[in-house]
Amino acid sequence: MPAASISIRPLLKQDGELYKVHRLEALQQHPEAFAASYEEEKSQSVQSFEERLSSSNAITFGAFAGDELTGSVTLFRESKVKMQHKAYLFAMYVSEEHRGKGIAKTLINEAIKKARECSDIEQLYLTVMSENHSAKRLYESYGFKTYGVETNALKVDGAYYDEDHMMLILRH
């Protein structure tokens, strides 16, 4: 399915169940890529996912092929006065069968566009597993720069994973 047949929109409270299934797939398929674990989130209620999607500080964008949620990314805005110039991208995931179709690029585009629309957001941050070279190339193509590496950031089943901390300056 070409990226042209993918639609992107913010996920709403009523998408909670759909998002839970998608999120659990991400955590199960790539436990090394997320701070949360499948075991922690599988027992959470659909209502807790609905509440996440209703947060005033975050927007989760979903990529849809018809009614199927194929990808998502969350833009989180800081609420503390001294940090309101910052926002974060996290929980980026595209289902395996939909990779290589430009969905991740479309999601990142939408999140950056939204961040730029918010005049108080000056900097955008994210973390990515150091060994995830394709994701790092994608982020670098948008101007993100690595400003640090956290060694042993995550420990999954006894294995350690480093994370690159990346930043994009939107405005000064």
Backbone bond lengths (Angstrom), bond angles and torsions (degrees), N, CA, C in turn:
res aa  C-N    CA-C-N  psi(-1)  N-CA   C-N-CA  omega(-1)  CA-C   N-CA-C  phi
1 M - - - 1.457 - - 1.526 108.66 -
2 P 1.299 120.66 121.95 1.461 122.70 -179.40 1.522 111.54 -70.06
3 A 1.348 115.47 155.28 1.465 120.76 -178.76 1.525 111.52 -58.71
4 A 1.323 117.74 -25.96 1.461 120.99 -179.34 1.532 111.59 -61.17
5 S 1.325 118.28 -25.76 1.455 120.74 -179.99 1.531 111.97 -91.62
6 I 1.303 116.39 10.75 1.462 122.44 177.59 1.521 108.13 -99.14
7 S 1.319 116.53 133.74 1.460 120.05 174.43 1.523 108.37 -111.61
8 I 1.327 115.96 146.64 1.466 122.79 -179.31 1.522 107.50 -118.17
9 R 1.325 115.44 134.14 1.467 119.61 174.36 1.522 109.34 -155.47
10 P 1.333 116.54 156.87 1.461 118.92 174.21 1.529 109.48 -63.98
11 L 1.321 116.13 138.52 1.460 120.07 175.30 1.519 108.55 -76.39
12 L 1.316 115.59 142.13 1.460 122.74 -178.01 1.527 109.91 -110.74
13 K 1.310 115.20 168.63 1.462 121.01 179.78 1.528 111.56 -49.05
14 Q 1.320 116.92 -42.17 1.467 120.42 -177.15 1.539 112.66 -69.58
15 D 1.341 117.75 -7.49 1.463 121.80 175.96 1.526 112.06 -90.27
16 G 1.326 117.27 6.79 1.462 121.91 -174.70 1.513 114.29 -54.06
17 E 1.318 117.71 -46.71 1.466 120.71 -178.17 1.530 110.91 -66.68
18 L 1.316 116.18 -43.67 1.460 121.80 177.99 1.531 110.29 -60.82
19 Y 1.329 116.37 -43.70 1.460 120.99 -179.55 1.526 111.19 -66.80
20 K 1.311 117.38 -38.69 1.470 120.25 178.64 1.527 110.17 -59.10
21 V 1.320 117.66 -47.27 1.471 121.84 179.59 1.527 109.89 -59.91
22 H 1.329 116.67 -45.47 1.466 122.31 -179.78 1.528 110.92 -63.12
23 R 1.310 116.01 -45.65 1.475 121.30 -178.65 1.527 110.73 -64.52
24 L 1.316 117.29 -42.59 1.466 120.09 179.21 1.528 110.96 -64.72
25 E 1.324 116.73 -37.09 1.470 119.94 174.93 1.527 110.05 -59.35
26 A 1.324 116.79 -46.30 1.468 121.61 -179.95 1.522 110.89 -59.47
27 L 1.317 115.99 -46.61 1.467 120.30 -177.83 1.523 111.91 -67.32
28 Q 1.313 116.78 -33.79 1.459 120.95 -179.98 1.534 110.99 -76.05
29 Q 1.323 116.78 -41.90 1.463 121.12 -177.33 1.529 113.18 -73.90
30 H 1.328 116.96 -35.01 1.469 121.29 -175.09 1.530 111.32 -137.12
31 P 1.334 117.70 66.97 1.464 120.15 -177.68 1.529 113.49 -60.53
32 E 1.335 116.33 -24.95 1.466 120.58 -178.46 1.528 112.55 -76.45
33 A 1.319 117.75 -11.00 1.461 121.18 -174.33 1.532 113.91 -96.68
34 F 1.326 117.33 -5.92 1.464 120.24 -174.55 1.525 110.96 -134.32
35 A 1.320 116.21 143.92 1.463 120.50 178.08 1.528 110.91 -69.37
36 A 1.324 117.45 -35.32 1.466 121.15 177.87 1.527 109.13 -75.74
37 S 1.320 115.34 156.69 1.469 118.94 177.94 1.531 109.82 -114.16
38 Y 1.315 114.72 156.58 1.459 121.72 176.62 1.527 109.64 -56.32
39 E 1.330 116.37 -45.08 1.465 121.49 -177.68 1.525 111.45 -60.82
40 E 1.331 117.25 -38.05 1.467 120.70 179.44 1.523 112.19 -69.09
41 E 1.314 116.43 -39.22 1.466 119.22 -171.66 1.526 114.53 -92.75
42 K 1.340 118.35 -21.06 1.473 118.91 -176.71 1.524 112.12 -64.75
43 S 1.338 117.26 -29.06 1.462 120.13 -178.81 1.531 112.87 -86.29
44 Q 1.336 117.29 -5.96 1.464 119.51 178.80 1.526 110.02 -72.44
45 S 1.287 115.30 145.39 1.468 120.86 -177.99 1.525 111.17 -73.99
46 V 1.303 115.69 158.81 1.462 120.87 173.48 1.528 108.74 -58.71
47 Q 1.330 116.09 -35.27 1.466 120.34 179.33 1.529 111.21 -59.62
48 S 1.334 118.25 -37.22 1.463 119.86 178.93 1.528 110.95 -66.74
49 F 1.337 117.11 -33.88 1.463 120.38 175.75 1.527 110.19 -71.66
50 E 1.324 117.72 -36.39 1.465 121.57 176.04 1.522 109.95 -62.38
51 E 1.335 116.27 -40.39 1.471 120.42 179.18 1.523 110.92 -64.71
52 R 1.334 117.11 -40.00 1.471 120.56 176.43 1.523 110.42 -58.01
53 L 1.321 115.50 -43.67 1.458 120.29 -177.11 1.522 112.09 -74.24
54 S 1.325 117.55 -10.66 1.461 122.50 179.35 1.523 112.50 -101.32
55 S 1.328 117.62 1.24 1.461 121.82 -177.06 1.522 111.18 -62.10
56 S 1.324 115.74 139.43 1.468 119.27 178.39 1.530 111.15 -78.69
57 N 1.330 117.73 -14.60 1.467 121.64 -178.56 1.519 113.44 -95.71
58 A 1.322 118.09 -5.67 1.459 119.71 -174.02 1.528 111.16 -139.55
59 I 1.322 113.99 147.66 1.459 121.89 171.80 1.520 106.19 -127.51
60 T 1.316 115.96 125.93 1.460 120.05 174.08 1.517 107.37 -104.89
61 F 1.320 114.88 120.19 1.460 120.82 178.05 1.518 108.62 -91.14
62 G 1.318 115.86 135.74 1.449 121.34 177.55 1.514 110.35 -114.91
63 A 1.327 115.29 142.10 1.468 122.01 174.20 1.517 106.79 -103.93
64 F 1.317 116.24 128.84 1.464 121.42 -176.27 1.520 111.40 -121.58
65 A 1.326 114.50 136.20 1.459 122.75 166.83 1.520 103.56 -109.68
66 G 1.316 116.85 98.92 1.458 120.43 -171.00 1.518 108.56 66.66
67 D 1.333 117.05 -123.48 1.460 121.47 178.62 1.527 112.43 -95.40
68 E 1.327 117.13 -1.24 1.467 121.30 -176.37 1.517 111.14 -87.42
69 L 1.336 116.17 124.81 1.460 122.02 175.21 1.528 107.35 -77.77
70 T 1.332 116.50 112.46 1.462 121.46 -173.93 1.518 113.33 -104.11
71 G 1.334 116.91 -17.65 1.460 120.72 -178.60 1.508 110.68 -164.30
72 S 1.340 114.78 161.27 1.467 119.50 178.51 1.521 110.22 -158.50
73 V 1.320 114.67 156.13 1.462 122.72 171.89 1.525 106.91 -151.95
74 T 1.320 116.04 146.17 1.463 121.48 -179.75 1.524 110.32 -112.38
75 L 1.327 115.27 133.39 1.463 123.45 172.43 1.523 106.02 -104.75
76 F 1.324 116.13 117.43 1.464 121.94 -177.36 1.522 109.08 -114.04
77 R 1.319 116.13 127.22 1.465 122.22 178.85 1.518 110.24 -100.55
78 E 1.310 115.73 137.11 1.459 120.62 174.50 1.527 109.24 -67.77
79 S 1.325 116.66 144.52 1.460 119.95 179.77 1.524 112.25 -106.99
80 K 1.312 117.70 -20.35 1.472 119.79 179.38 1.524 109.23 -68.14
81 V 1.318 116.58 135.73 1.461 122.56 -173.46 1.528 112.23 -52.28
82 K 1.314 117.65 -44.37 1.463 121.01 -176.72 1.524 113.33 -74.20
83 M 1.343 116.95 -7.49 1.466 120.33 -176.57 1.529 112.45 -122.80
84 Q 1.324 116.93 8.28 1.460 119.94 -176.07 1.525 113.71 -68.40
85 H 1.301 117.15 -7.76 1.467 120.42 176.60 1.529 111.44 -82.94
86 K 1.338 117.19 -0.81 1.463 122.05 -178.03 1.522 111.93 -114.97
87 A 1.328 114.19 148.30 1.464 121.19 171.20 1.527 107.24 -142.21
88 Y 1.320 115.33 163.20 1.467 121.44 -174.92 1.524 110.21 -131.21
89 L 1.311 115.49 143.63 1.455 121.71 169.02 1.520 106.72 -102.04
90 F 1.314 116.78 130.39 1.458 119.03 175.25 1.516 110.71 -151.31
91 A 1.326 114.41 172.38 1.472 123.06 178.51 1.528 112.44 59.93
92 M 1.327 117.29 34.81 1.467 121.87 177.75 1.524 108.82 -72.88
93 Y 1.337 115.41 128.28 1.466 119.48 178.34 1.516 110.19 -158.05
94 V 1.340 115.35 135.63 1.459 122.78 171.99 1.521 106.47 -124.58
95 S 1.325 116.80 130.16 1.464 121.69 179.81 1.526 109.98 -56.08
96 E 1.327 115.08 143.49 1.475 121.91 -176.60 1.530 112.89 -48.96
97 E 1.329 117.18 -47.97 1.470 120.15 -174.44 1.527 113.31 -70.75
98 H 1.338 117.08 -7.77 1.466 120.24 -179.45 1.526 112.77 -112.54
99 R 1.322 117.23 7.96 1.465 120.22 179.81 1.518 110.75 -75.28
100 G 1.317 115.00 156.42 1.454 120.64 178.37 1.520 113.76 79.68
101 K 1.314 116.74 13.30 1.471 121.48 -177.71 1.531 112.24 -115.14
102 G 1.327 116.60 9.19 1.463 120.06 178.63 1.516 114.83 85.18
103 I 1.325 117.55 8.34 1.469 120.24 -177.17 1.521 111.49 -67.50
104 A 1.334 117.34 -44.69 1.470 120.23 179.72 1.527 110.24 -60.19
105 K 1.309 115.83 -42.68 1.464 120.85 179.17 1.530 110.62 -61.46
106 T 1.314 116.65 -43.18 1.463 121.44 179.69 1.530 110.73 -64.33
107 L 1.331 116.65 -41.35 1.467 120.32 178.18 1.530 111.34 -64.47
108 I 1.321 117.21 -45.78 1.473 121.06 179.38 1.530 109.42 -62.09
109 N 1.318 116.35 -43.63 1.471 121.08 176.79 1.522 110.97 -52.68
110 E 1.317 115.54 -49.29 1.468 121.17 -177.03 1.528 111.13 -64.09
111 A 1.325 116.80 -42.62 1.470 120.55 -179.49 1.531 111.06 -66.23
112 I 1.324 117.22 -42.96 1.466 120.46 178.87 1.528 110.02 -66.11
113 K 1.307 116.53 -41.68 1.480 120.89 177.94 1.527 109.73 -57.82
114 K 1.322 117.34 -46.32 1.467 121.17 179.62 1.527 110.72 -63.20
115 A 1.334 117.35 -42.46 1.470 120.95 179.21 1.531 110.15 -61.83
116 R 1.321 116.81 -41.14 1.476 120.54 179.36 1.532 111.58 -65.77
117 E 1.325 117.68 -30.11 1.469 121.72 178.28 1.529 111.83 -68.57
118 C 1.313 116.89 -21.52 1.472 121.77 -179.98 1.520 107.67 -91.57
119 S 1.310 117.06 104.37 1.466 121.37 -172.05 1.525 113.89 -61.32
120 D 1.319 117.75 -21.60 1.465 119.13 -179.46 1.532 113.07 -87.25
121 I 1.327 119.00 -10.44 1.466 120.55 177.67 1.527 108.25 -87.02
122 E 1.335 114.97 117.90 1.457 122.08 -178.02 1.519 112.59 -107.92
123 Q 1.326 117.10 -25.60 1.455 121.50 -174.37 1.519 109.58 -136.55
124 L 1.312 114.93 141.66 1.459 122.07 179.05 1.527 107.86 -121.51
125 Y 1.323 116.31 132.18 1.461 122.21 -176.95 1.521 110.97 -121.77
126 L 1.328 115.39 155.38 1.462 121.52 171.67 1.517 108.83 -157.79
127 T 1.323 115.39 163.36 1.457 120.89 170.26 1.519 107.26 -123.13
128 V 1.320 114.86 148.82 1.458 121.20 -179.58 1.521 108.07 -144.73
129 M 1.322 116.23 142.42 1.455 120.03 178.01 1.528 108.57 -57.67
130 S 1.309 116.73 129.98 1.464 122.04 -174.80 1.520 113.19 -55.42
131 E 1.319 117.85 -32.27 1.463 121.62 -178.43 1.531 113.62 -85.06
132 N 1.325 117.47 -2.71 1.466 120.80 -179.68 1.532 109.09 -87.36
133 H 1.325 115.08 75.52 1.462 121.41 -173.08 1.526 113.20 -64.06
134 S 1.319 118.10 -35.97 1.473 119.16 -179.73 1.525 110.60 -66.67
135 A 1.323 117.81 -41.25 1.473 120.31 177.72 1.525 110.37 -65.75
136 K 1.317 117.04 -42.27 1.471 119.74 179.05 1.522 111.05 -61.57
137 R 1.341 117.52 -41.46 1.473 120.51 177.44 1.529 110.76 -62.10
138 L 1.326 116.50 -40.29 1.459 120.10 177.94 1.525 110.07 -60.31
139 Y 1.318 117.14 -50.52 1.465 120.81 -179.10 1.532 111.27 -62.78
140 E 1.329 116.77 -41.10 1.466 120.59 178.45 1.525 111.04 -63.06
141 S 1.335 117.75 -32.55 1.466 120.68 179.47 1.532 111.41 -65.13
142 Y 1.320 117.41 -19.49 1.469 122.08 176.43 1.524 112.13 -96.35
143 G 1.336 116.67 1.74 1.453 120.36 177.82 1.512 115.24 99.48
144 F 1.343 118.26 0.78 1.459 119.81 176.29 1.525 109.47 -64.06
145 K 1.326 116.12 139.94 1.465 122.73 178.12 1.528 108.36 -121.91
146 T 1.322 115.60 141.15 1.469 120.48 175.52 1.521 108.09 -76.04
147 Y 1.320 116.82 129.22 1.456 120.72 177.98 1.522 111.92 -116.26
148 G 1.322 117.02 -1.95 1.455 119.76 176.95 1.516 111.06 -178.65
149 V 1.313 114.61 159.81 1.458 121.32 176.88 1.516 107.55 -125.99
150 E 1.309 115.90 127.72 1.463 121.21 176.26 1.525 107.60 -98.00
151 T 1.319 115.06 110.25 1.459 121.42 179.26 1.525 109.12 -72.42
152 N 1.334 116.04 138.28 1.464 121.52 178.74 1.526 112.28 54.81
153 A 1.319 117.13 40.98 1.467 121.58 -177.94 1.519 111.92 -63.45
154 L 1.337 116.21 -38.31 1.460 121.01 179.89 1.517 109.62 -127.07
155 K 1.318 115.57 147.72 1.462 121.74 175.61 1.521 107.05 -125.74
156 V 1.337 115.40 115.35 1.459 121.93 -177.46 1.520 108.15 -124.01
157 D 1.317 116.34 118.57 1.468 121.70 179.61 1.525 112.01 50.03
158 G 1.315 116.70 41.93 1.460 122.05 176.13 1.521 114.51 84.04
159 A 1.316 118.69 -6.70 1.472 122.08 178.98 1.529 109.37 -101.17
160 Y 1.320 115.73 139.81 1.465 121.60 179.49 1.520 110.92 -96.98
161 Y 1.338 115.45 146.92 1.462 122.09 178.57 1.520 108.91 -131.85
162 D 1.329 115.29 132.32 1.457 121.19 176.59 1.521 109.02 -86.91
163 E 1.333 116.08 152.70 1.461 121.25 176.76 1.524 109.82 -125.77
164 D 1.326 115.13 137.20 1.456 121.33 171.60 1.521 107.75 -89.13
165 H 1.320 115.71 135.06 1.458 121.85 174.45 1.522 106.31 -98.97
166 M 1.324 115.73 124.39 1.461 121.13 -175.93 1.529 111.01 -123.09
167 M 1.339 114.64 154.18 1.463 120.43 -175.57 1.518 109.94 -143.57
168 L 1.318 114.97 144.44 1.463 122.29 174.19 1.517 107.38 -126.24
169 I 1.334 116.37 123.52 1.462 120.48 176.77 1.534 107.21 -86.34
170 L 1.319 116.30 119.63 1.474 122.06 -179.92 1.526 111.38 -88.12
171 R 1.316 115.64 -38.31 1.463 122.38 179.66 1.527 108.81 -164.18
172 H 1.317 116.21 159.23 1.478 120.88 178.22 1.499 109.99 -105.16
